Amino acid sequence: MPNMAAADILKKLKTEPPARLYYLYGQDTGALESFASALIDRLCPKQDRTMNLHRFDGGSLDVNAFYEACEMLPLFAQHVVVTLNDLNMDSLNKTAGDRLRSILSDLPETTTVVIYSTGVDLYKNKRSLTDKNKRFSEFCGKQGITCEFAFKRASDLAKNIIAALEKEGCTISRQNAEYLAECCLCETSAVKQEIVKLAAYAGGRQILREDIDALVIRKVETDGFTLASNILRSNAGAVFNRIRELADQNYEAFEILGTISFSLNDLYRARLALSSGRSQADVAKDFKYPKNREFAVRNAFNEIQNVSPVRLRKVIKIFSDTDLRLKTRSGGRRSDLLVLEEAAAKAMALR
């Protein structure tokens, strides 16, 4: 069965019996965990759980015990539900993997298995599952239903943020809701935590951008664009202050440099696209930006209007050389930070 949207899975359950197997995966673990909990509640209500719900951990999976749970008959309920959390096929040996597939391919009609991962990384990069996990996902799709929880666009997540804050008695503009989503890189779990904090702080009033800047714990990746932009503007105070703040939060110099370089690449792509008459949509499509980073393309287009490609290339070269320098030296944290600040100063001095 093809990959199905979460909302369609719940809709299907209203009119049809559950599938024998559900495989839930994705990088937005907050949304995934919330849905897995709702699905399990639907499949096995609390009053039926004592004898009919069996939970397993993929990190310490006893395949024989898993088989026995799958073979059990339901007691005073229609289904036995077996859950398996944090299964990573890269960590499972071939014998156990083959045995697991054999079990899942011959489940009793009264058994439903829910496999989901919230605490392990199944991806080899920002877009693709590792080869073993991809093959297992395809296998599960043939046996039942798969569902991927990819990050939403900031514009889509903004709707949820507005609705959630309204329930807390607060308001927020659409623009600031999107900004909050961007600060959290559209990670549902992070957004939920910040909503609780902002609502408590606002106490029923409208939440403003300065509230978000003051309270929200920004992902270090979101600092890359701000740092890169201020470097190109030669805004030394903002650059050095933020680098020191990140260092105080125990980020290593190479991590800070990496996120700056990442955003410089966004800006360079936008600059070249503008020069050749290409659109934001073209850049997002050509470079396969995930939904939760499409805002980076928009921000880059807005920022790069008056920066020449030549200057951008020189700045990127400085940080590329600095990356190599940091990775081939044996300095301490303080020394590495000075190397990074030196690179920033050189880049801001360019004209």
C-alpha atoms as a printed R data frame, in Angstrom:
    type eleno elety resid chain resno       x       y       z
1   ATOM     1    CA   MET     A     1   0.000   0.000   0.000
2   ATOM     2    CA   PRO     A     2   1.418   3.450  -0.832
3   ATOM     3    CA   ASN     A     3   2.516   5.937   1.812
4   ATOM     4    CA   MET     A     4  -0.607   7.428   3.428
5   ATOM     5    CA   ALA     A     5  -1.138  10.793   5.104
6   ATOM     6    CA   ALA     A     6  -1.768  10.712   8.864
7   ATOM     7    CA   ALA     A     7  -5.207  12.306   8.571
8   ATOM     8    CA   ASP     A     8  -6.228   9.707   5.972
9   ATOM     9    CA   ILE     A     9  -5.184   6.859   8.272
10  ATOM    10    CA   LEU     A    10  -7.519   8.067  11.021
11  ATOM    11    CA   LYS     A    11 -10.280   8.720   8.502
12  ATOM    12    CA   LYS     A    12  -9.920   5.209   7.105
13  ATOM    13    CA   LEU     A    13 -10.204   3.723  10.594
14  ATOM    14    CA   LYS     A    14 -13.694   5.191  10.960
15  ATOM    15    CA   THR     A    15 -15.105   3.011   8.189
16  ATOM    16    CA   GLU     A    16 -12.694   0.092   7.791
17  ATOM    17    CA   PRO     A    17 -10.906  -2.438  10.016
18  ATOM    18    CA   PRO     A    18  -7.343  -1.495  10.980
19  ATOM    19    CA   ALA     A    19  -4.409  -2.629   8.903
20  ATOM    20    CA   ARG     A    20  -2.276  -5.418  10.313
21  ATOM    21    CA   LEU     A    21   0.843  -3.244  10.169
22  ATOM    22    CA   TYR     A    22   1.553   0.490  10.472
23  ATOM    23    CA   TYR     A    23   5.068   1.846   9.912
24  ATOM    24    CA   LEU     A    24   5.476   5.469  11.019
25  ATOM    25    CA   TYR     A    25   8.716   7.341  10.395
26  ATOM    26    CA   GLY     A    26   9.991  10.826   9.735
27  ATOM    27    CA   GLN     A    27  12.161  13.650  10.983
28  ATOM    28    CA   ASP     A    28   9.364  15.592  12.662
29  ATOM    29    CA   THR     A    29   9.399  13.311  15.697
30  ATOM    30    CA   GLY     A    30   7.083  15.581  17.692
31  ATOM    31    CA   ALA     A    31   4.261  15.158  15.185
32  ATOM    32    CA   LEU     A    32   5.087  11.468  14.792
33  ATOM    33    CA   GLU     A    33   4.976  10.759  18.530
34  ATOM    34    CA   SER     A    34   1.693  12.615  18.939
35  ATOM    35    CA   PHE     A    35   0.103  10.688  16.068
36  ATOM    36    CA   ALA     A    36   1.452   7.320  17.239
37  ATOM    37    CA   SER     A    37  -0.120   7.922  20.636
38  ATOM    38    CA   ALA     A    38  -3.454   8.867  19.030
39  ATOM    39    CA   LEU     A    39  -3.346   5.823  16.740
40  ATOM    40    CA   ILE     A    40  -2.610   3.440  19.601
41  ATOM    41    CA   ASP     A    41  -5.450   4.996  21.622
42  ATOM    42    CA   ARG     A    42  -7.791   4.405  18.685
43  ATOM    43    CA   LEU     A    43  -6.648   0.818  18.148
44  ATOM    44    CA   CYS     A    44  -6.557  -0.172  21.796
45  ATOM    45    CA   PRO     A    45  -8.651   1.921  24.220
46  ATOM    46    CA   LYS     A    46  -7.329   2.229  27.767
47  ATOM    47    CA   GLN     A    47  -9.839  -0.231  29.199
48  ATOM    48    CA   ASP     A    48  -8.506  -2.967  26.872
49  ATOM    49    CA   ARG     A    49  -4.786  -2.429  27.427
50  ATOM    50    CA   THR     A    50  -4.000  -4.674  30.365
51  ATOM    51    CA   MET     A    51  -4.156  -7.858  28.298
52  ATOM    52    CA   ASN     A    52  -4.162  -6.623  24.713
53  ATOM    53    CA   LEU     A    53  -1.393  -4.008  24.389
54  ATOM    54    CA   HIS     A    54   2.219  -5.170  24.227
55  ATOM    55    CA   ARG     A    55   5.090  -2.680  23.924
56  ATOM    56    CA   PHE     A    56   8.623  -3.408  22.662
57  ATOM    57    CA   ASP     A    57  11.780  -1.326  22.369
58  ATOM    58    CA   GLY     A    58  13.697  -1.649  19.108
59  ATOM    59    CA   GLY     A    59  17.020  -1.091  20.875
60  ATOM    60    CA   SER     A    60  16.632  -4.248  22.971
61  ATOM    61    CA   LEU     A    61  14.253  -6.286  20.829
62  ATOM    62    CA   ASP     A    62  13.636  -9.907  21.814
63  ATOM    63    CA   VAL     A    63  12.325 -11.251  18.505
64  ATOM    64    CA   ASN     A    64  10.909 -14.426  20.047
65  ATOM    65    CA   ALA     A    65   8.969 -12.461  22.677
66  ATOM    66    CA   PHE     A    66   7.747 -10.159  19.910
67  ATOM    67    CA   TYR     A    67   6.504 -13.184  17.953
68  ATOM    68    CA   GLU     A    68   4.665 -14.560  20.982
69  ATOM    69    CA   ALA     A    69   2.926 -11.213  21.548
70  ATOM    70    CA   CYS     A    70   1.839 -11.063  17.904
71  ATOM    71    CA   GLU     A    71   0.356 -14.571  18.126
72  ATOM    72    CA   MET     A    72  -1.757 -13.886  21.203
73  ATOM    73    CA   LEU     A    73  -5.529 -13.850  20.918
74  ATOM    74    CA   PRO     A    74  -7.389 -10.745  22.096
75  ATOM    75    CA   LEU     A    75  -9.187 -10.936  25.440
76  ATOM    76    CA   PHE     A    76 -12.534  -9.127  25.629
77  ATOM    77    CA   ALA     A    77 -11.439  -6.948  22.685
78  ATOM    78    CA   GLN     A    78 -11.312  -7.132  18.917
79  ATOM    79    CA   HIS     A    79  -7.571  -6.750  18.465
80  ATOM    80    CA   VAL     A    80  -4.201  -7.322  20.041
81  ATOM    81    CA   VAL     A    81  -1.958  -4.287  19.462
82  ATOM    82    CA   VAL     A    82   1.820  -4.710  19.473
83  ATOM    83    CA   THR     A    83   3.996  -1.584  19.351
84  ATOM    84    CA   LEU     A    84   7.674  -1.429  18.469
85  ATOM    85    CA   ASN     A    85   9.388   1.900  19.085
86  ATOM    86    CA   ASP     A    86  12.835   3.039  17.926
87  ATOM    87    CA   LEU     A    87  13.562   0.174  15.567
88  ATOM    88    CA   ASN     A    88  16.645   0.921  13.474
89  ATOM    89    CA   MET     A    89  17.340  -1.778  10.898
90  ATOM    90    CA   ASP     A    90  20.990  -0.679  10.718
91  ATOM    91    CA   SER     A    91  21.382  -1.932  14.302
92  ATOM    92    CA   LEU     A    92  19.623  -5.252  13.758
93  ATOM    93    CA   ASN     A    93  21.643  -8.252  12.587
94  ATOM    94    CA   LYS     A    94  20.561 -10.141   9.468
95  ATOM    95    CA   THR     A    95  19.143 -13.129  11.346
96  ATOM    96    CA   ALA     A    96  16.938 -10.968  13.567
97  ATOM    97    CA   GLY     A    97  15.944  -8.800  10.594
98  ATOM    98    CA   ASP     A    98  14.882 -11.793   8.526
99  ATOM    99    CA   ARG     A    99  12.958 -13.228  11.457
100 ATOM   100    CA   LEU     A   100  11.165  -9.916  12.027
101 ATOM   101    CA   ARG     A   101  10.126  -9.723   8.378
102 ATOM   102    CA   SER     A   102   8.834 -13.294   8.535
103 ATOM   103    CA   ILE     A   103   6.691 -12.453  11.575
104 ATOM   104    CA   LEU     A   104   5.289  -9.281  10.026
105 ATOM   105    CA   SER     A   105   4.451 -10.986   6.737
106 ATOM   106    CA   ASP     A   106   2.163 -13.523   8.478
107 ATOM   107    CA   LEU     A   107   0.337 -11.650  11.234
108 ATOM   108    CA   PRO     A   108  -2.970 -13.038  12.574
109 ATOM   109    CA   GLU     A   109  -6.109 -11.207  11.517
110 ATOM   110    CA   THR     A   110  -6.684 -10.093  15.099
111 ATOM   111    CA   THR     A   111  -3.230  -8.520  15.525
112 ATOM   112    CA   THR     A   112  -2.127  -5.010  14.588
113 ATOM   113    CA   VAL     A   113   1.521  -3.968  14.839
114 ATOM   114    CA   VAL     A   114   2.555  -0.313  15.079
115 ATOM   115    CA   ILE     A   115   6.235   0.402  14.396
116 ATOM   116    CA   TYR     A   116   7.425   3.958  14.958
117 ATOM   117    CA   SER     A   117  10.676   5.743  15.760
118 ATOM   118    CA   THR     A   118  10.985   8.824  17.943
119 ATOM   119    CA   GLY     A   119  14.425   8.475  19.517
120 ATOM   120    CA   VAL     A   120  16.677   7.112  16.760
121 ATOM   121    CA   ASP     A   121  17.818   8.652  13.482
122 ATOM   122    CA   LEU     A   122  16.853   6.514  10.492
123 ATOM   123    CA   TYR     A   123  18.168   8.971   7.893
124 ATOM   124    CA   LYS     A   124  21.468   9.089   6.022
125 ATOM   125    CA   ASN     A   125  20.923  12.740   5.120
126 ATOM   126    CA   LYS     A   126  18.232  15.401   5.439
127 ATOM   127    CA   ARG     A   127  15.970  13.702   2.883
128 ATOM   128    CA   SER     A   128  16.625   9.969   2.620
129 ATOM   129    CA   LEU     A   129  16.379   6.953   4.887
130 ATOM   130    CA   THR     A   130  19.443   4.745   5.122
131 ATOM   131    CA   ASP     A   131  19.382   1.871   2.641
132 ATOM   132    CA   LYS     A   132  18.338  -0.779   5.188
133 ATOM   133    CA   ASN     A   133  15.610   1.388   6.686
134 ATOM   134    CA   LYS     A   134  14.355   2.318   3.224
135 ATOM   135    CA   ARG     A   135  14.078  -1.337   2.214
136 ATOM   136    CA   PHE     A   136  12.267  -2.109   5.461
137 ATOM   137    CA   SER     A   137   9.857   0.791   4.878
138 ATOM   138    CA   GLU     A   138   9.101  -0.576   1.411
139 ATOM   139    CA   PHE     A   139   8.540  -4.017   2.885
140 ATOM   140    CA   CYS     A   140   6.110  -2.586   5.464
141 ATOM   141    CA   GLY     A   141   4.298  -0.728   2.697
142 ATOM   142    CA   LYS     A   142   3.564  -4.057   1.008
143 ATOM   143    CA   GLN     A   143   2.310  -5.601   4.253
144 ATOM   144    CA   GLY     A   144   0.319  -2.652   5.580
145 ATOM   145    CA   ILE     A   145   0.422   1.159   5.732
146 ATOM   146    CA   THR     A   146   3.412   3.497   5.948
147 ATOM   147    CA   CYS     A   147   3.299   7.162   6.897
148 ATOM   148    CA   GLU     A   148   6.138   9.693   6.758
149 ATOM   149    CA   PHE     A   149   6.162  12.686   9.100
150 ATOM   150    CA   ALA     A   150   8.179  15.258   7.198
151 ATOM   151    CA   PHE     A   151   8.595  18.794   8.460
152 ATOM   152    CA   LYS     A   152   5.835  21.179   7.452
153 ATOM   153    CA   ARG     A   153   6.391  24.516   5.779
154 ATOM   154    CA   ALA     A   154   6.538  27.471   8.149
155 ATOM   155    CA   SER     A   155   3.404  28.861   6.486
156 ATOM   156    CA   ASP     A   156   1.490  25.629   7.170
157 ATOM   157    CA   LEU     A   157   2.727  25.291  10.744
158 ATOM   158    CA   ALA     A   158   1.746  28.912  11.417
159 ATOM   159    CA   LYS     A   159  -1.934  27.898  11.265
160 ATOM   160    CA   ASN     A   160  -1.389  25.386  14.065
161 ATOM   161    CA   ILE     A   161   0.549  27.927  16.121
162 ATOM   162    CA   ILE     A   162  -2.225  30.511  15.851
163 ATOM   163    CA   ALA     A   163  -4.875  27.959  16.830
164 ATOM   164    CA   ALA     A   164  -2.824  26.614  19.759
165 ATOM   165    CA   LEU     A   165  -2.199  30.082  21.164
166 ATOM   166    CA   GLU     A   166  -5.868  30.983  20.802
167 ATOM   167    CA   LYS     A   167  -6.667  28.010  23.036
168 ATOM   168    CA   GLU     A   168  -4.275  29.524  25.588
169 ATOM   169    CA   GLY     A   169  -6.102  32.845  25.379
170 ATOM   170    CA   CYS     A   170  -3.403  34.603  23.346
171 ATOM   171    CA   THR     A   171  -3.119  35.954  19.819
172 ATOM   172    CA   ILE     A   172  -0.269  36.169  17.354
173 ATOM   173    CA   SER     A   173   0.014  37.593  13.864
174 ATOM   174    CA   ARG     A   174   0.451  35.264  10.905
175 ATOM   175    CA   GLN     A   175   3.872  36.789  10.235
176 ATOM   176    CA   ASN     A   176   5.088  36.218  13.791
177 ATOM   177    CA   ALA     A   177   3.664  32.686  13.831
178 ATOM   178    CA   GLU     A   178   5.758  31.887  10.763
179 ATOM   179    CA   TYR     A   179   8.776  33.514  12.418
180 ATOM   180    CA   LEU     A   180   8.312  31.288  15.476
181 ATOM   181    CA   ALA     A   181   8.118  28.220  13.232
182 ATOM   182    CA   GLU     A   182  11.327  29.286  11.465
183 ATOM   183    CA   CYS     A   183  13.142  29.809  14.771
184 ATOM   184    CA   CYS     A   184  12.285  26.207  15.678
185 ATOM   185    CA   LEU     A   185  13.079  24.908  12.172
186 ATOM   186    CA   CYS     A   186   9.462  23.742  12.025
187 ATOM   187    CA   GLU     A   187  10.070  20.982  14.570
188 ATOM   188    CA   THR     A   188   6.671  20.278  16.113
189 ATOM   189    CA   SER     A   189   8.011  19.277  19.538
190 ATOM   190    CA   ALA     A   190  10.107  22.449  19.816
191 ATOM   191    CA   VAL     A   191   7.216  24.633  18.665
192 ATOM   192    CA   LYS     A   192   4.892  23.109  21.285
193 ATOM   193    CA   GLN     A   193   7.377  23.822  24.067
194 ATOM   194    CA   GLU     A   194   7.792  27.435  22.967
195 ATOM   195    CA   ILE     A   195   4.024  27.953  22.692
196 ATOM   196    CA   VAL     A   196   3.590  26.979  26.343
197 ATOM   197    CA   LYS     A   197   6.371  29.348  27.368
198 ATOM   198    CA   LEU     A   198   5.130  32.278  25.281
199 ATOM   199    CA   ALA     A   199   1.526  31.853  26.420
200 ATOM   200    CA   ALA     A   200   2.556  31.875  30.081
201 ATOM   201    CA   TYR     A   201   4.683  34.969  29.526
202 ATOM   202    CA   ALA     A   202   2.094  36.898  27.491
203 ATOM   203    CA   GLY     A   203  -0.734  36.247  29.924
204 ATOM   204    CA   GLY     A   204  -3.524  36.631  27.396
205 ATOM   205    CA   ARG     A   205  -2.175  39.481  25.281
206 ATOM   206    CA   GLN     A   206  -0.863  39.409  21.717
207 ATOM   207    CA   ILE     A   207   2.535  37.784  21.309
208 ATOM   208    CA   LEU     A   208   5.009  40.084  19.569
209 ATOM   209    CA   ARG     A   209   8.236  39.428  17.719
210 ATOM   210    CA   GLU     A   210  10.279  40.862  20.582
211 ATOM   211    CA   ASP     A   211   8.670  38.249  22.872
212 ATOM   212    CA   ILE     A   212   9.848  35.514  20.527
213 ATOM   213    CA   ASP     A   213  13.360  36.976  20.342
214 ATOM   214    CA   ALA     A   214  13.538  37.258  24.122
215 ATOM   215    CA   LEU     A   215  12.185  33.835  25.078
216 ATOM   216    CA   VAL     A   216  12.464  31.303  22.279
217 ATOM   217    CA   ILE     A   217  15.457  28.982  22.250
218 ATOM   218    CA   ARG     A   218  16.582  29.256  18.652
219 ATOM   219    CA   LYS     A   219  18.072  26.322  16.819
220 ATOM   220    CA   VAL     A   220  21.715  27.055  16.086
221 ATOM   221    CA   GLU     A   221  20.961  26.478  12.393
222 ATOM   222    CA   THR     A   222  18.685  29.520  12.410
223 ATOM   223    CA   ASP     A   223  21.589  31.652  13.645
224 ATOM   224    CA   GLY     A   224  23.539  30.858  10.503
225 ATOM   225    CA   PHE     A   225  21.442  33.155   8.338
226 ATOM   226    CA   THR     A   226  21.534  36.009  10.846
227 ATOM   227    CA   LEU     A   227  25.298  35.699  11.242
228 ATOM   228    CA   ALA     A   228  25.897  35.402   7.491
229 ATOM   229    CA   SER     A   229  23.696  38.427   6.794
230 ATOM   230    CA   ASN     A   230  25.418  40.551   9.428
231 ATOM   231    CA   ILE     A   231  28.818  39.520   8.089
232 ATOM   232    CA   LEU     A   232  27.793  40.715   4.632
233 ATOM   233    CA   ARG     A   233  26.519  43.956   6.209
234 ATOM   234    CA   SER     A   234  29.788  44.304   8.151
235 ATOM   235    CA   ASN     A   235  27.785  44.519  11.381
236 ATOM   236    CA   ALA     A   236  30.677  43.541  13.651
237 ATOM   237    CA   GLY     A   237  28.906  44.076  16.963
238 ATOM   238    CA   ALA     A   238  26.033  41.735  16.125
239 ATOM   239    CA   VAL     A   239  28.383  39.095  14.697
240 ATOM   240    CA   PHE     A   240  30.874  38.930  17.553
241 ATOM   241    CA   ASN     A   241  28.211  39.152  20.260
242 ATOM   242    CA   ARG     A   242  26.249  36.250  18.791
243 ATOM   243    CA   ILE     A   243  29.354  34.116  18.264
244 ATOM   244    CA   ARG     A   244  30.268  34.606  21.943
245 ATOM   245    CA   GLU     A   245  26.706  33.816  23.046
246 ATOM   246    CA   LEU     A   246  26.758  30.560  21.080
247 ATOM   247    CA   ALA     A   247  30.179  29.715  22.512
248 ATOM   248    CA   ASP     A   248  28.785  30.310  26.009
249 ATOM   249    CA   GLN     A   249  26.057  27.783  25.143
250 ATOM   250    CA   ASN     A   250  28.867  25.252  24.540
251 ATOM   251    CA   TYR     A   251  28.711  25.257  20.750
252 ATOM   252    CA   GLU     A   252  32.093  24.476  19.238
253 ATOM   253    CA   ALA     A   253  33.697  26.915  16.786
254 ATOM   254    CA   PHE     A   254  33.408  24.407  13.925
255 ATOM   255    CA   GLU     A   255  29.657  24.046  14.587
256 ATOM   256    CA   ILE     A   256  29.129  27.804  14.431
257 ATOM   257    CA   LEU     A   257  31.283  28.042  11.315
258 ATOM   258    CA   GLY     A   258  29.348  25.212   9.706
259 ATOM   259    CA   THR     A   259  25.980  26.891  10.138
260 ATOM   260    CA   ILE     A   260  27.383  30.193   8.783
261 ATOM   261    CA   SER     A   261  28.772  28.402   5.723
262 ATOM   262    CA   PHE     A   262  25.475  26.598   5.208
263 ATOM   263    CA   SER     A   263  23.610  29.913   5.041
264 ATOM   264    CA   LEU     A   264  26.266  31.494   2.825
265 ATOM   265    CA   ASN     A   265  25.559  28.714   0.326
266 ATOM   266    CA   ASP     A   266  21.845  29.607   0.480
267 ATOM   267    CA   LEU     A   267  22.709  33.227  -0.206
268 ATOM   268    CA   TYR     A   268  25.046  32.358  -3.082
269 ATOM   269    CA   ARG     A   269  22.422  30.196  -4.749
270 ATOM   270    CA   ALA     A   270  19.915  33.026  -4.430
271 ATOM   271    CA   ARG     A   271  22.384  35.531  -5.871
272 ATOM   272    CA   LEU     A   272  23.096  33.364  -8.906
273 ATOM   273    CA   ALA     A   273  19.384  32.658  -9.384
274 ATOM   274    CA   LEU     A   274  18.597  36.387  -9.390
275 ATOM   275    CA   SER     A   275  21.388  37.009 -11.881
276 ATOM   276    CA   SER     A   276  20.013  34.361 -14.234
277 ATOM   277    CA   GLY     A   277  16.323  35.180 -13.867
278 ATOM   278    CA   ARG     A   278  15.420  32.087 -11.837
279 ATOM   279    CA   SER     A   279  12.757  32.134  -9.109
280 ATOM   280    CA   GLN     A   280  12.636  31.111  -5.457
281 ATOM   281    CA   ALA     A   281  10.602  28.063  -6.448
282 ATOM   282    CA   ASP     A   282  13.302  27.097  -8.952
283 ATOM   283    CA   VAL     A   283  16.008  27.202  -6.279
284 ATOM   284    CA   ALA     A   284  13.935  25.212  -3.777
285 ATOM   285    CA   LYS     A   285  13.196  22.573  -6.408
286 ATOM   286    CA   ASP     A   286  16.645  22.386  -8.011
287 ATOM   287    CA   PHE     A   287  18.482  22.024  -4.703
288 ATOM   288    CA   LYS     A   288  15.768  19.870  -3.089
289 ATOM   289    CA   TYR     A   289  15.182  22.057  -0.043
290 ATOM   290    CA   PRO     A   290  13.045  20.273   2.577
291 ATOM   291    CA   LYS     A   291   9.771  22.000   3.427
292 ATOM   292    CA   ASN     A   292  11.030  23.258   6.776
293 ATOM   293    CA   ARG     A   293  13.901  25.107   5.058
294 ATOM   294    CA   GLU     A   294  12.066  26.663   2.127
295 ATOM   295    CA   PHE     A   295  11.906  29.883   4.144
296 ATOM   296    CA   ALA     A   296  15.720  30.015   3.873
297 ATOM   297    CA   VAL     A   297  15.381  30.506   0.123
298 ATOM   298    CA   ARG     A   298  12.887  33.335   0.601
299 ATOM   299    CA   ASN     A   299  15.080  35.019   3.188
300 ATOM   300    CA   ALA     A   300  18.136  34.666   0.962
301 ATOM   301    CA   PHE     A   301  16.380  36.307  -1.994
302 ATOM   302    CA   ASN     A   302  15.337  39.222   0.211
303 ATOM   303    CA   GLU     A   303  18.837  39.676   1.646
304 ATOM   304    CA   ILE     A   304  21.062  39.288  -1.374
305 ATOM   305    CA   GLN     A   305  19.802  42.033  -3.696
306 ATOM   306    CA   ASN     A   306  22.806  44.341  -3.275
307 ATOM   307    CA   VAL     A   307  25.623  41.838  -2.741
308 ATOM   308    CA   SER     A   308  27.821  40.922  -5.686
309 ATOM   309    CA   PRO     A   309  28.601  37.280  -6.573
310 ATOM   310    CA   VAL     A   310  32.315  38.125  -6.493
311 ATOM   311    CA   ARG     A   311  32.177  39.298  -2.884
312 ATOM   312    CA   LEU     A   312  30.104  36.286  -1.890
313 ATOM   313    CA   ARG     A   313  32.632  33.918  -3.424
314 ATOM   314    CA   LYS     A   314  35.455  35.605  -1.506
315 ATOM   315    CA   VAL     A   315  33.535  35.343   1.763
316 ATOM   316    CA   ILE     A   316  32.734  31.677   1.145
317 ATOM   317    CA   LYS     A   317  36.421  31.037   0.366
318 ATOM   318    CA   ILE     A   318  37.472  32.589   3.689
319 ATOM   319    CA   PHE     A   319  35.146  30.342   5.653
320 ATOM   320    CA   SER     A   320  36.052  27.278   3.597
321 ATOM   321    CA   ASP     A   321  39.745  27.835   4.351
322 ATOM   322    CA   THR     A   322  38.910  28.402   8.012
323 ATOM   323    CA   ASP     A   323  36.951  25.136   8.146
324 ATOM   324    CA   LEU     A   324  40.018  23.273   6.878
325 ATOM   325    CA   ARG     A   325  42.216  25.144   9.353
326 ATOM   326    CA   LEU     A   326  40.028  24.198  12.315
327 ATOM   327    CA   LYS     A   327  39.931  20.562  11.270
328 ATOM   328    CA   THR     A   328  43.717  20.247  10.848
329 ATOM   329    CA   ARG     A   329  44.929  21.980  14.012
330 ATOM   330    CA   SER     A   330  45.038  21.017  17.686
331 ATOM   331    CA   GLY     A   331  43.969  24.234  19.396
332 ATOM   332    CA   GLY     A   332  41.577  24.417  22.317
333 ATOM   333    CA   ARG     A   333  38.069  25.885  22.430
334 ATOM   334    CA   ARG     A   334  39.287  29.404  23.112
335 ATOM   335    CA   SER     A   335  41.886  29.250  20.352
336 ATOM   336    CA   ASP     A   336  39.352  27.854  17.854
337 ATOM   337    CA   LEU     A   337  36.933  30.650  18.707
338 ATOM   338    CA   LEU     A   338  39.612  33.250  17.943
339 ATOM   339    CA   VAL     A   339  40.247  31.579  14.565
340 ATOM   340    CA   LEU     A   340  36.524  31.832  13.777
341 ATOM   341    CA   GLU     A   341  36.377  35.484  14.861
342 ATOM   342    CA   GLU     A   342  39.421  36.219  12.713
343 ATOM   343    CA   ALA     A   343  37.641  34.721   9.693
344 ATOM   344    CA   ALA     A   344  34.535  36.813  10.386
345 ATOM   345    CA   ALA     A   345  36.645  39.964  10.648
346 ATOM   346    CA   LYS     A   346  38.366  39.228   7.323
347 ATOM   347    CA   ALA     A   347  35.026  38.621   5.634
348 ATOM   348    CA   MET     A   348  33.515  41.864   6.975
349 ATOM   349    CA   ALA     A   349  36.552  43.809   5.762
350 ATOM   350    CA   LEU     A   350  35.882  42.783   2.144
351 ATOM   351    CA   ARG     A   351  34.299  45.310  -0.185
